[in-house]
Amino acid sequence: MNTRLVVVIILIVLAHLTMAILFLSCNNKAREEHRNKVSDMRSQFDREMETRANQHKEILSSKYGVDKLDRIALDPRLNIRLSLQKMFESVLPGHWKIKVTVDRFTEFRVFIEANILKQPEELSGYLKQVFSRISTDYVYEVVFSKGKDAYIIDKKDLEKIDDWEEASIQKIERHCFR
């Protein structure tokens, strides 16, 4: 009887060991499946977030432009005077003193004082960058000056350019600086 009891105990221990090994292998398999599922979910989440970020970026770009000048021009928080001020500040290199004043109810005068007065061709490029984004309807005069030297561009000069975005620098220079 002792041998039967020993055999039964050995069989029970072997059955327990077998069940433990099966449990561990099933547990490892379940853990690996869970890890793969979480990894797939994380990848899907990352793709969705990237898609949403791109859509958000496209919406903002279409609403507020793609570069600094477009954002200034399209920012609804800025009034016209401040938009003109920031636009010229962004476009003009170096140390220029820019003053935008309301002199005629809804028309603005832009006074720009420089240390060195640039050539009309270069100044035409600055005007093109600004007025391709902000309407000239709000501006009656732009003055580039250095001491007693000045270029004064008035409303009728600005109105000679129909499409500032498509106008060439030479055309702007011809109509505004001569």
Secondary structure, DSSP 4 states (H G I P E B T S, - for coil): -HHHHHHHHHHHHHHHHHHHHHHHHHHHHHHHHHHHHHHHHHHHHHHHHHHHHHHHHHHHHHHH-SSHHHHHHH-TTS-HHHHHHHHHHHHS-SSEEEEEEEEETTEEEEEEEESSPPPHHHHHHHHHHHHTTS-GGGEEEEEEEETTEEEEEEHHHHHT-S-TTT--HHHHHHHH--
